[in-house]
Amino acid sequence: MCGIAAFFACNQPVAQAALQRATAALQHRGPDNQHQWVSADGRVGLGHARLSIIDLRGGDQPIASEDESLHLIVNGEFYDFERIRGELEARGHRFRTHSDSEIALHLYEDFGAHCLPQLRGEFAFVLWDRNNQTLFAVRDRFGIKPLFYAWHNDTLYLASEVKALFAAGVPARWDHPSFYHHATGPALSDRTLFEGVLQVPPGHYLLATRNSFRLLRYWDFDYATAAEIAASPRDDQSYIEQFRAALDEAVRLRMRADVPVGCYLSGGLDSCAVLGLAARYAREPIHAFTLTFEQAAYDESKIAAEMAAHAGAKFYPIPIQQADLADHFSDAIWHAETLFYNGHGISKYLLSRAVREAGYKVVYTGEGSDELLGGYAHFRSDMVRYNTQGQNPAEVRRLLQELEDSNPVSRGLLLPDGEALPMDGVERTLGFVPTWFEIGATMAAKRLALLADDFKATFAGGNGARVFLNQFDVPGQLAGRDPLNQSLYLWSRSALPNYLLVLLGDRMEMAHSIEGRLPFLDHHVVESLRRIPVSLKIRGVTEKFLLREATRDVITDTVYRRQKHPFLSPPVTTLPSERFHQMLQDTLRGPALAGLPFYDQKRIAALLDRLPAMTDADRVAWDPVLMSVLSACVLQERFGLS
């Protein structure tokens, strides 16, 4: 994993000093080496900050083709690269390095943009094609690796993080429409909170010439329709074996590194399954790192320790206290460049720091499983409400109540709470309303109550859910699919790349130069799930049934039988004696919030005044809203946003 920056100027040479500043801003992503290259005509510049994982001595970038007509910079990992390299060498290609990155250069020589189906992994890269005067920029299928871009002064800027664009000279300003949408609708795949700064969406590539640029999709989930799945039934065991084989291969391929590979471990099924599978291939005990909390409802260390012993791993608990979250909140926000809804992002930031201090650069992580197999409580709600035909209404109500009662920590964040914005348009478009849309609608109602009247008036009548759904090929990707698969698809195109893979993935890991490897988001694993019945994802109210059965031999019985527990830090609003809570109070009552153009500070102060009289459940439901306001204050301060 690394940091990349690229400039493509239409009418004047790129500023080499700006390219150096952009690359330097990514030092935390690539502390091992930095290089820049500028084309002979001065119109193109590429910068690379390297975290060396494979070919430690010879893998510096940019990498050039044999005739110097192509130049490449890569952030990420390509798996199974040695097999592909052998095929390329058999066709006459000569390699300059032994790194995995170089295969993209030679595949492009042979296939152009159509090389992408052959690339497997977590990646973002930029390639300059001199002969065709084309810049080719790609983001992986799921958005694991970030790639931002902006047009400014007739120059296209691209970088792994927004701060590098700001360092290059792109103005640092709030995007008011995006901020309002962020408050009221699902996150968009191409937008950011910053004016003029966009993202290459997951599964897309950008082609730019001096006169134009366009974005093209190269991959999508392509779930089979419910009728197609029903027309070719198979027994459960065949699906289980197929999934196990795909996941096992994904784990095995991700062990390839020239440095040791550790593992993030919670008490959840996902990371435990990855550790259990990886331990079967490891030559030495894997080092497993686990966060611990003082509050019992959020601490999973005992279950994780049991799993580590079961896998023969070395167990390293990392204790986290509320004071730690307060001390590192601002730095975590600076790295994330977005709003937080819980302290779990800061916890992941501290976990990554501890892993780096232990001497590791590479870790396995379990992200992505919930999006594939319906792990969150709101997916189980969808299954109960929409995917079980002929169910007794009374039984549906009982199961939904059981779901809510057994998930108190999810209230307001992963289960709906309170009044909601209307969702009529969603129901007309999809035929139902995914539960996670309802969560967003209840959170949006809370946020709207805190926004300044003049800011709200600017966007009166806007419909965030409609703007979100307008992005998608509803007939091609959603129509005819099981409601659960529709819900999974939309979540995977919104919350997964814009929140979970940021705050629990790349940005918190790369803040300390840690490369996370995600076997569940191997596209071969995902494609193996396109045609499975939804009853294998959620059976009754048991989530991820397929994964439980596929990995039962490598996990503990405790993990096998345990219900999903989301990775969350204790809510700041429920711990009034802690320093993090006091920081929240002081910031939202002080000049930092007064300087934001979005909120009514008197309304927020009144809400803070009411907190002591609320029940814990109500404070839990308001916590993500107040955390997002606190995040906005820090973003404005750290980036000097105008």
Residue pairs with C-beta under 8 A, 6 or more apart in sequence:
1 29
1 30
1 51
1 53
1 75
1 76
1 77
1 122
1 145
1 506
1 509
1 510
1 514
1 515
1 516
2 26
2 29
2 30
2 48
2 49
2 50
2 51
2 61
2 73
2 74
2 75
2 76
2 160
3 23
3 26
3 27
3 28
3 29
3 30
3 48
3 49
3 75
3 159
3 160
3 161
3 164
3 510
4 26
4 46
4 47
4 48
4 49
4 73
4 74
4 75
4 124
4 125
4 126
4 158
4 159
4 160
5 19
5 22
5 23
5 26
5 45
5 46
5 47
5 48
5 73
5 157
5 158
5 159
5 160
5 164
5 168
6 44
6 45
6 46
6 47
6 73
6 126
6 128
6 135
6 137
6 156
6 157
6 158
6 159
7 14
7 15
7 18
7 19
7 22
7 44
7 45
7 155
7 156
7 157
7 158
7 168
8 14
8 43
8 44
8 128
8 135
8 155
8 156
8 158
8 208
9 42
9 43
9 44
9 154
9 155
9 156
10 43
10 154
10 155
10 210
11 154
12 42
12 154
13 38
13 41
13 42
13 43
14 38
14 42
14 43
14 44
14 45
14 155
15 168
15 169
16 36
16 38
16 45
18 167
18 168
18 169
19 36
19 38
19 45
19 47
19 168
20 36
20 47
21 167
21 168
22 47
22 157
22 159
22 164
22 165
22 167
22 168
23 34
23 35
23 36
23 47
23 48
23 49
23 164
24 34
24 49
24 167
25 159
25 161
25 163
25 164
25 166
25 167
26 47
26 49
26 159
26 160
26 161
26 164
27 34
27 49
28 335
28 510
28 511
28 512
28 513
29 49
29 51
29 75
29 160
29 161
29 510
29 513
30 48
30 49
30 50
30 51
30 513
31 49
31 51
31 513
32 50
32 51
32 52
33 49
33 50
33 52
33 60
34 47
34 48
34 49
34 50
35 47
35 48
35 50
35 60
35 61
35 62
36 45
36 46
36 47
36 48
37 45
37 46
37 47
37 62
37 71
38 44
38 45
38 46
39 45
39 71
39 128
39 130
43 210
44 71
44 128
44 135
46 62
46 71
46 73
46 126
46 128
47 73
48 60
48 61
48 62
48 73
50 59
50 60
50 61
51 361
51 510
51 513
51 515
52 59
52 258
52 259
53 77
53 257
53 258
53 259
53 361
53 362
53 515
54 77
54 98
54 99
54 100
54 256
54 257
54 258
55 97
55 98
55 99
55 258
56 258
56 259
58 97
58 98
58 99
59 97
59 98
59 99
59 101
60 97
61 72
61 73
61 74
61 101
62 71
62 72
62 73
63 71
63 72
63 73
63 96
63 97
63 99
63 101
63 102
63 105
64 70
64 71
64 72
64 96
64 105
65 71
65 105
65 106
65 109
66 93
66 94
68 130
69 129
69 130
69 131
70 105
70 108
70 109
70 127
70 128
70 129
70 130
71 127
71 128
71 130
72 101
72 102
72 104
72 105
72 108
72 125
72 126
72 127
72 128
73 125
73 126
73 127
74 101
74 104
74 123
74 124
74 125
75 123
75 124
75 125
75 145
75 147
75 160
76 121
76 122
76 123
76 124
76 125
76 140
76 144
76 145
77 100
77 121
77 122
77 123
77 254
77 515
77 517
78 84
78 100
78 101
78 103
78 104
78 119
78 120
78 121
78 123
79 100
79 120
79 121
79 250
79 253
79 254
79 256
79 522
80 120
80 253
81 100
81 103
82 256
84 103
84 107
84 118
85 95
85 102
85 103
88 95
88 103
88 106
88 107
88 110
89 95
91 110
93 106
93 109
95 102
95 106
96 102
100 121
101 125
103 119
104 115
104 119
104 123
104 125
104 127
105 127
107 115
107 118
107 119
108 115
108 127
108 129
108 136
111 118
113 136
113 205
113 207
113 216
113 218
116 138
116 205
116 218
116 219
117 218
117 219
120 253
120 522
120 523
120 524
121 140
121 522
122 140
122 144
122 145
122 516
122 517
122 518
122 521
123 138
123 139
123 140
123 144
123 145
124 137
124 138
124 139
124 140
124 145
124 146
124 147
124 160
124 200
125 137
125 138
126 135
126 136
126 137
126 138
126 158
127 135
127 136
127 137
128 134
128 135
128 136
129 135
129 136
133 209
133 210
134 207
134 208
134 209
135 156
135 206
135 207
135 208
135 209
135 213
136 205
136 206
136 207
137 147
137 149
137 158
137 200
137 205
137 206
137 208
138 147
138 200
138 204
138 205
138 206
138 218
139 145
139 146
139 147
139 199
139 200
139 201
139 202
139 203
139 204
139 205
140 202
140 203
141 202
141 203
141 219
141 521
141 523
141 526
142 202
142 203
142 368
142 492
142 496
142 497
142 501
142 521
142 523
142 526
143 189
143 199
143 201
143 202
143 203
143 496
143 497
143 498
143 501
144 497
144 501
144 505
144 506
144 518
144 521
145 160
145 506
146 160
146 161
146 199
146 502
146 506
146 507
147 158
147 159
147 160
147 199
147 200
148 158
148 159
148 160
148 161
148 162
148 165
148 192
148 197
148 198
148 199
148 200
149 156
149 157
149 158
149 159
149 165
149 197
149 198
149 199
149 200
149 206
150 156
150 157
150 165
150 170
150 196
150 197
150 198
151 157
151 196
152 169
152 170
152 171
152 196
153 169
156 208
156 213
157 165
157 168
157 170
158 206
159 165
159 168
161 337
161 507
162 192
162 194
162 197
162 337
163 334
163 337
163 639
165 197
166 172
166 639
170 196
170 197
171 195
171 196
171 642
172 194
172 639
172 640
172 641
172 642
173 194
173 195
173 196
173 641
173 642
174 193
174 194
174 195
174 597
174 636
174 641
174 642
175 191
175 192
175 193
175 194
175 195
175 196
175 197
176 195
176 455
176 458
176 597
176 598
177 459
178 188
178 191
178 192
178 193
178 194
178 195
179 193
179 598
179 632
180 451
180 455
180 456
180 458
180 459
180 462
180 598
181 188
181 191
181 462
181 464
181 467
182 193
182 339
183 444
183 447
183 448
183 451
183 598
183 628
184 421
184 444
184 447
184 448
184 462
184 464
185 440
185 444
185 463
185 464
185 465
185 467
185 468
186 437
186 440
186 464
186 465
186 468
186 490
186 494
186 495
187 468
187 494
187 495
187 498
187 499
188 467
188 468
188 471
188 494
188 498
189 199
189 201
189 202
189 471
189 493
189 494
189 497
189 498
190 198
190 199
190 200
190 201
190 215
190 471
191 198
191 199
192 198
192 199
192 337
192 338
193 337
193 338
193 339
193 635
194 337
194 641
200 206
200 215
201 215
201 217
201 497
202 493
202 497
203 217
203 218
203 219
203 220
204 215
204 216
204 217
204 218
205 215
205 216
205 218
206 213
206 214
206 215
206 216
207 213
207 214
207 216
219 523
220 473
220 477
221 477
221 489
221 492
221 526
221 530
222 477
222 527
222 530
223 477
223 481
223 482
223 485
223 489
223 530
224 481
224 530
224 531
225 479
225 480
225 481
226 480
226 481
226 482
227 480
228 531
229 482
229 531
229 532
229 533
232 531
233 533
236 536
236 549
239 532
239 533
239 536
239 546
240 536
240 546
240 549
240 550
241 550
242 528
243 525
243 528
243 529
243 532
243 546
243 547
243 550
244 550
244 551
246 522
246 524
246 525
246 528
247 273
247 277
247 519
247 520
247 522
247 525
247 547
247 550
247 551
248 277
249 522
249 524
250 519
250 520
250 522
250 524
250 525
251 274
251 277
251 278
251 281
251 364
251 519
252 277
252 281
253 522
254 261
254 364
254 517
254 519
255 261
255 278
255 281
255 282
257 362
259 360
259 361
259 362
260 287
260 359
260 360
260 361
260 362
261 278
261 286
261 360
261 362
261 363
261 364
261 517
262 286
262 287
262 288
262 289
262 355
262 358
262 360
262 362
262 363
262 364
263 271
263 274
263 275
263 278
263 286
263 287
263 288
263 289
263 313
263 363
263 364
263 365
264 271
264 288
264 289
264 290
264 351
264 355
264 363
264 364
264 365
264 366
264 516
265 271
265 272
265 275
265 288
265 289
265 290
265 304
265 307
265 308
265 313
265 315
266 272
266 290
266 291
266 300
266 304
266 366
266 567
267 300
267 301
267 302
267 303
267 304
267 307
267 559
267 562
267 565
268 300
268 366
268 559
268 562
268 564
268 565
268 567
269 369
269 375
269 544
269 547
269 548
269 551
269 555
269 559
269 560
269 562
269 564
270 366
270 367
270 368
270 369
270 370
270 375
270 520
270 544
270 547
271 364
271 365
271 366
272 304
272 307
272 366
272 555
272 556
272 559
273 366
273 369
273 547
273 550
273 551
273 554
273 555
274 364
274 365
274 366
274 519
274 520
275 286
275 288
275 307
275 308
275 311
275 313
275 364
276 307
276 310
276 311
276 551
276 554
276 555
277 519
277 551
277 554
278 286
278 364
279 285
279 286
279 311
279 312
279 313
279 554
280 554
285 312
285 313
285 314
286 311
286 313
286 314
287 313
287 314
287 316
287 358
287 360
288 304
288 307
288 308
288 311
288 313
288 314
288 315
288 316
289 316
289 318
289 351
289 354
289 355
289 358
289 363
290 300
290 301
290 304
290 305
290 308
290 315
290 316
290 317
290 318
291 301
291 317
291 318
291 319
291 320
291 347
291 348
291 350
291 351
292 299
292 301
292 317
292 318
292 319
292 320
293 299
293 319
293 320
293 569
293 570
294 321
294 570
295 570
297 408
297 409
297 570
298 409
298 568
298 569
298 570
300 565
301 317
303 556
303 558
303 559
303 562
304 315
304 317
305 315
305 317
306 556
306 558
307 555
307 556
307 558
307 559
308 314
308 315
309 315
310 555
310 556
311 554
316 354
316 358
318 350
318 351
318 354
320 347
320 350
320 351
320 569
322 343
322 570
322 572
322 575
322 578
322 579
322 580
322 581
323 578
323 579
323 580
324 346
324 350
325 343
325 346
325 347
325 569
325 572
325 580
326 578
326 579
326 580
326 582
326 583
328 346
328 349
328 350
329 340
329 343
329 346
329 580
329 583
329 630
329 634
330 634
330 637
330 638
331 349
331 511
332 340
332 345
332 346
332 349
332 508
332 511
333 340
333 631
333 634
333 635
333 638
334 634
334 638
334 639
335 349
335 507
335 508
335 510
335 511
336 345
336 502
336 503
336 507
336 508
337 507
337 635
337 639
338 498
338 499
338 502
338 503
338 631
338 635
339 627
339 628
339 631
339 632
339 635
340 346
340 503
340 627
340 628
340 630
340 631
341 413
341 499
341 624
341 627
341 628
342 413
342 568
342 569
342 571
342 623
342 624
342 627
343 569
343 570
343 571
343 572
343 580
343 627
344 503
344 504
344 567
344 568
344 569
345 502
345 503
345 504
345 508
346 569
347 569
348 503
348 504
348 508
348 509
349 508
349 511
349 512
351 508
352 508
352 509
352 511
352 512
352 514
353 511
353 512
355 363
355 512
355 514
356 512
356 513
356 514
360 514
361 513
361 514
361 515
362 514
362 515
362 517
363 509
363 514
363 515
363 516
363 517
364 516
364 517
364 519
365 504
365 505
365 509
365 516
365 517
365 518
366 518
366 520
367 500
367 501
367 504
367 505
367 516
367 518
367 520
367 521
368 496
368 518
368 520
368 521
369 375
369 520
369 544
369 547
370 376
370 379
370 543
370 544
370 564
371 488
371 491
371 492
371 496
371 500
372 488
372 520
372 525
372 526
372 529
372 537
373 529
373 537
373 538
373 543
373 544
373 545
373 546
373 547
374 380
374 382
374 383
374 484
374 488
374 534
374 537
374 538
374 543
374 544
375 543
375 544
375 564
376 410
376 414
376 436
376 543
376 564
376 566
377 403
377 407
377 410
377 414
377 415
377 564
377 566
378 414
378 415
378 434
378 435
378 436
378 438
378 439
378 487
379 435
379 436
379 484
379 487
379 488
379 491
379 538
379 543
380 403
380 538
380 541
380 543
381 400
381 403
381 415
381 435
382 434
382 435
382 483
382 484
382 487
383 484
383 534
383 537
383 538
383 541
384 391
384 396
384 399
384 400
384 403
384 541
385 396
385 400
385 432
385 435
386 432
386 483
386 484
387 482
387 483
387 484
387 534
387 538
388 396
399 540
399 541
402 541
403 415
403 541
404 411
404 415
406 563
407 414
407 415
408 617
408 620
409 565
409 566
409 568
409 620
410 566
411 417
411 617
411 620
411 621
412 418
412 439
412 442
412 443
412 620
412 621
412 622
412 623
412 624
412 625
413 439
413 443
413 566
413 568
413 623
413 624
414 436
414 439
414 566
415 435
415 439
416 435
416 438
416 439
416 441
416 442
417 439
417 442
417 621
418 442
418 445
418 446
418 621
419 442
419 445
420 438
420 441
420 442
420 444
420 445
421 441
421 444
421 445
421 448
422 441
423 433
423 437
423 438
423 441
423 465
425 463
425 465
425 466
425 469
426 433
426 434
426 437
426 465
426 469
427 433
429 469
429 474
430 469
430 474
430 478
430 483
430 486
431 483
432 483
432 486
434 483
434 486
434 487
434 490
434 491
435 487
436 487
436 490
436 491
436 495
437 465
440 465
441 465
443 624
443 625
444 464
446 621
446 622
446 625
447 625
447 628
448 456
449 603
450 599
450 600
450 603
450 604
450 607
450 625
450 629
451 598
451 599
451 600
452 597
452 598
452 599
452 600
453 600
455 597
455 598
455 599
468 490
468 494
471 493
472 478
472 490
472 493
477 489
478 486
478 489
478 490
481 489
482 534
484 534
484 537
484 538
485 534
502 508
504 567
505 516
505 518
506 516
509 515
509 516
519 525
529 537
529 546
532 546
535 545
536 545
536 546
537 543
537 544
537 545
537 546
538 544
538 545
539 545
542 548
542 563
543 563
543 564
544 564
548 560
552 560
571 619
571 620
571 623
572 578
572 580
572 581
572 584
572 623
572 626
572 627
573 581
573 584
573 611
573 619
573 620
573 622
573 623
573 626
574 616
574 619
574 620
574 623
575 581
576 611
576 612
583 630
584 626
584 627
584 630
585 608
587 593
587 630
587 633
587 634
588 601
588 604
588 605
588 608
588 626
588 629
588 630
588 633
589 601
589 605
589 608
592 633
592 634
592 636
592 637
593 599
593 601
593 604
593 629
593 633
594 601
595 636
596 632
596 633
596 636
598 632
599 629
599 632
604 626
604 629
607 622
607 626
608 626
611 619
611 622
614 622
635 641
